[in-house]
Amino acid sequence: GATLRGGLFQRVGDVVVRVVLDQVPQAVLMVSDTGQVLAANARMFTLLRKDAGALERGLRLDEPSFWDALNLIDPQAWADRVRQVQAQGGRTVQE
C-alpha cells in the first residue's frame, strides 16, 4: 500500500523534474549536499560530454575529470566556486 504509493509518487516526481529540466535552455545540474548528481538536463549532458546513463552509474561532482569536457581556463578556481555555492545551503536557486 503505502510503499507502492510512495514509489509511484517518487517516479512521477522524477518524470516531472526531467520534463521541466529539459525545457530550460540553460545547462542545469542538480547536486545533493554530498556531491551526488541528482539530475541534469540534456544541455548539461551535452556540455559535459556525458550520457544520461552516467546518473545510474553514480555520477559525482567531485570526480577529478567531471568538468574536463568544458576545457576550463582555471579548473581549480571553477571547482572552488562550485564548492562555495554548494556550501551555501538553504538557497532555493543556486548559480
SVG drawing of the C-alpha trace seen along z (x, -y; Angstrom):
<svg xmlns="http://www.w3.org/2000/svg" viewBox="-2 -32 46 34">
<polyline fill="none" stroke="black" stroke-width="0.4" points="0.0,0.0 2.0,-3.0 5.3,-1.8 3.9,-1.2 2.1,-4.6 5.3,-6.3 7.3,-4.7 4.7,-5.8 4.8,-9.4 8.6,-9.3 8.6,-8.0 6.1,-10.7 8.1,-13.3 11.3,-12.1 9.5,-12.4 8.2,-15.9 11.7,-17.0 13.2,-15.6 10.5,-17.3 10.9,-20.6 14.7,-20.5 14.7,-19.6 12.6,-22.7 15.1,-25.1 17.5,-26.4 20.4,-26.8 22.5,-23.9 21.1,-22.7 22.7,-20.4 21.1,-19.3 23.5,-18.0 23.0,-16.8 24.8,-18.2 27.2,-15.2 28.2,-15.8 26.0,-13.2 24.5,-14.4 20.7,-14.0 19.6,-15.3 20.8,-17.2 19.2,-18.4 20.2,-17.5 22.1,-20.7 24.3,-19.9 24.9,-16.3 26.0,-17.7 28.4,-20.3 29.9,-17.6 30.0,-15.0 28.3,-12.5 25.3,-10.3 22.2,-10.2 23.3,-6.7 26.0,-8.5 23.4,-9.2 22.7,-5.5 26.4,-4.9 26.7,-7.3 28.0,-10.4 29.6,-12.7 30.6,-16.3 33.9,-15.7 35.2,-13.3 38.6,-14.6 37.5,-14.5 34.0,-15.8 34.5,-19.2 37.2,-18.2 34.9,-18.5 34.4,-22.2 38.1,-22.9 38.2,-25.4 41.0,-28.0 41.3,-27.6 39.7,-24.3 40.7,-24.8 39.0,-28.2 35.9,-26.7 35.9,-23.8 36.4,-26.1 33.5,-28.3 31.2,-25.3 32.1,-24.1 31.5,-27.6 28.0,-27.8 27.2,-24.2 28.2,-25.0 25.6,-27.8 22.7,-25.6 19.1,-26.7 19.1,-28.5 16.2,-27.7 18.2,-28.7 22.0,-28.4 24.3,-29.5"/>
</svg>
